[in-house]
Amino acid sequence: MEEQLRLLKAFAGRVRSDSPAFVAIERGLRGSVEVMRGELTAGDWAALVVIGFALAFAVSALILAAAITPLIFALGLSLAVALVAAFSVYALPLVLSQGKIWAMERELPSFISYLLSVYAERRNMHDALLAATYASDYRHLGPELREAFAGYRAGAPPEKAYERLARTVRSRYVNRTFGWVVRCLETGLDVSDALGMLSHDVSATLELAAEKNSKVGMMTWMISASSGFFYPLFAALGLAIMSAFERLAAFQMYSPSEKGFVTLVLVGYLFAGVMLDAGYNGQVKFGDFRRGVMVYFPAMMLLAFAIFLVSYKSIGAFVGA
């Protein structure tokens, strides 16, 4: 795995650019990449976005040029596929970083509970942090805790040592927890009540989120299936039947340009419909339209394109279109 990452990093390094578009992509990814703390930097991910766009455009253009006429419509559809592929790569670190944040929040109540139990016994936040940091192997929170505490023991000011957990990780629960911890370390203020209330708030929020997900899960799956599977299947069926009618009529009812235009309109409608459905899923599940687009749109759109092309070819071969 490390060898593949090195090769990927070296390949991405050849695509670096100082263009405004590349810099904007890198800036948009920087926060998520900092949360992930992987081998790839924001610049590497930006380069992979560009590479994904170029490869998707080249491959889809070769495939679609043989299936759709005139060429301008095939290139237009190839551009749409390339944009979706690039967006998929762009959204991946955002989704992974958000997943890490949610995992850290799920581990937070256990950490706070142990921290407060030791603090109540010893009345010393340093000892409580030492015990809570190394007591359990928190999969996602643990590495962050150990690094921050190591910096603090090495002499860094508490605000600097815990800066990442108190500010960089974009979770209000994680930020507030370690904001109170830093305040206690700096001033000696008793923050056990504040941390206890915060732990209760986190637990209640996680329970409500789990209950909500169980209720809306089937709804989001149905919406995703509708946009990513059923509509492209019916769109492909309509195009294949249109071609079959021409064969039955024994003359060309539609010119290649008209067929290409109809195909492009169907794909454009599919593109817009999937984006709206993805945003709606996000609004229902997360209360955030934009997050829904980031999480659901890439996979739904790639599935829709694949179903559309496979269905069109398969149905066309069956009806002789």
N, C-alpha and C positions, 0 to 999 in steps of 0.2 A: 504493500500500500504506500509506503514511504517513497519507494522508487517511482511509482506512478505519479505521486504528488510532485516530486522533483521534476519529472518530465513535463507535467502539465504546467508547472510554474515557469520552467524554461521556455516552453512554447508560448505561454502568455506574455512573457517578457519581450518577445519579438514583435508584439502587436501594440506595445505602449505608444501613446501619442499625447501631444500637448494641445490637441484641438479642443475647442470649447465643448463639443458634444461629449468627448471622452472624459474631460475633467468633470462635467456635470454628472455623468454616470458614476464616476468614482466617488464624487462627493455624496451622492445619494446612497451609496452602499457603505460608506465608511462607518456609520454608527452601528449597523448590523454586523459588519465584519469584526468590529471591536468587541462586540458582545460574544461572538462565536469563538474568537481567539484561535482560529485554525492556522494551517500553514500558508494559506493563500491570503494575500493582502487585498485591500480594496482595489488597487490598481490591477492585480491579477484577475479579480472577478470582472472588472470592467472590460479587460481584454477578452475574457471568455464570452462576455455578452456580444462583443463585436465578432468574434470567431463564430459563435452560434448563429448570428444573423447571416454571415457570409456563407457558411456551409449549408444552412437551411435553404437559402435562396438558390444556391447553385444546384443542390440536389433536387429540390422541388421544381425548378425550372426545367431540368432535364426530363423529369417524369411528366410534368404537366404539358410541356410543349408537344408531346406526342398524343395527348388526350384531349386538348382543348384548342380550338382555332377561333379566331386568328391568334397570332403569337402575342399580340399586345394584351389580350385577356389572360393568357397563360402566365405572362410576366406579372400582371397585376395580382393574380392569385398567388403566385410565388412570393411576391413581396409581402402579402398578408401572412403567409406561412412563416416567412423569415422574421417578421415582426413578432409573431406569437412565440417563436423559438427564442428570440432574443429576450423577450419579456419573461419567458420561463426561467432562463438563466439568471436574469436580474432579480426575479422574485425569490429564487431559491435561498440565498443567504438571509433575506428578510424573514422567510418562513422558518428557517432553521434557528435563527436568533430568537424569534418569538417563541418557538417551541422550548428553547433553553430557558427563557425567562419564566414561562409557565411551569416548567419542571422545578426551577429554583423556588418559585412561590409555593409549590406543593410541599417542598421540604422545609419551608420557613417555620410553620407552626411547631414542628418537632424540635427545630434548633432553638427557637425562642423558649419553649417549655424547659428544655434542659438548661439553657443559659440562666433562666430565672430561678430554677431550683438550686443551682450552685450559688448564684448571687444572693439568694435569701439566706443561705447557710454561712457564706463567708463575707458578705457585704463588700466584695471587691470585684470590680468589673474585669480587671486584668486576669484574675484567677478564673472567673466565670467564663471568660472568652477562651482561655487556654483549655479548660475542660470541655467546653461545648465544641470547640473547633476540632479537637482530635478524638472526641468520644465516639462519634459515629462516622461511618464512611458515606457521607452524603455524595451521591454520584455527581450532581451538577453544582451544588452549593459548596461542597467540600474543597475543591481546588481553589476556588476564589477565597474561601475563608483562610485556608492555610497560607496562601500567598500574602494576603493582607496582614495576618497576624505575624508572619515572619518579618515583614517590613516594619511593623510596629515594635517588635522585640529588638530589631536592629537599630532602633533609635529614631525612626521616622515619626513625625507628629501624627497623632491619630487621624486628623482630617486628611493628611496626605496618604497615610497607609490604607485607609478605608475609602479613599476617593472613588475608586472604581465601583464598589458596592453602593456607595451613598449617592453617586451621581451618574456614572457612565452606564451602568445597567439600567435600561429604561423600564423600570417597574416601580410604581409608587410605593408598593409594600416593602420591597427590598430597600429602596432608598430611605424610606421613613424608619425602618428598623435600624439600619446602620447609622442614620443620622442621629437617632437617640443614643446608640452605643458610643458614637464619637463624642457626643455632648457629655455623657457620663464620664468617659475617660478624661476629658479635658477639664471638667468642672467638679467632678465628684457628685453631681446631682443624682438623686435616686430616681431612676426612670423605670422601675419595675412595673408601676401601675400603667404607664403609657405603653410599655411593651406588651403587657398582658392584654390590654384592650386591643392593641394592634393584632396580636395573635388570634384573638377571638374574631376580629373583623376578617382576617385572612381566611380562617376556617369556615366562617359563615359564607363568605363570598365563593369559596371553592365548592361548598355544598350546593349553593344556589346555581352555580355554573353547571355542575354535574346534573342537577335536576332539570335544568333548562335544556341541556344537550340531549338528555334522554327523551324529552318531549318533542324537540324540533329536529332530531336527527333524521327521522324518516322523511320529514318534509324537505330538508335540504338534499337528501339523496334522490328524492323524486324530481326535484327541480334540476339537479345535476344530470340525471338520466334523461330528462326531457330535452335539455339543450345539447348534451353531449352525445346522445344516442338516437333518440326517436326522430327529432327534426331532421338531422342530416340523412337518416335512412329514408324518410319520406321525400326529401328534396331529391335525393338520387333516384328514387323510384319515379318521380315525376319527369325528370330529364330522360330517363331510359324509356319511359312510355311515349314521350314526345318523339323520340327517334324511332320507336317501333311503329307509331302511326304513320310516319313518313314512308317506312318500308311497305306498309299495307296499302297506302295510297299510290305507291309506285311513282311518286314525284317528290321533289324537294319542297317542303312547305316552308322551311325556314332557311335563311342563308347562314353560312358559318358565323358571320358577324352577329346575327340575331341570337344564335345559339350561345355564342360566347358572352353576349351581353346578359342573357337570361341567367347563365351560370354565375357570372360575376355579381349580379344582383342577389341571387340566392345566397352566395357566400358572404356578401356584405351584410345581408339581413341576419345570417347565422352568426357572424362576427359580433354584431350589435346585440343580438338576443342573448348570446352566451355571456357577454360582458355584463349586461343588465341582470341576468339571473345569478351570476357570480356575486355581483354587488348585493343583490337581495339576500342571498345566502349569508353573506357577511353581516348584513343589517340584522337579520333574524338571529344569527348565532352569536355574533360578537358585538352587535350594536354599532358597527362601523362598516359603511359601504366600501370604503377604500381598502380596508383589510380583506374584505370578501373578494374583491377583484384580485388582490395579490395572492390570496391563498387558493382560490378555486379556479380562476380564469385560465391560467396556463394549461393545467391538466384537462379541463373541460374542453378547451378550444382545440388542443392537439388531438384529443379523442374524437371530437366532432369532424375535424378534417380527415382523419384516418377512416372513420366510418363512412363519410361521404364518398371518398375516392374508392374504397373497397366495394361499397354497395353499388356505386354507379357501374363499375367494371363488371361486377358479378351479375347484377340484374341485366345489364346490357348484353352480356354473353348469353344469358338464359333466354331473353326475348329476341335475340338476333339483332340488337340495335347497334 
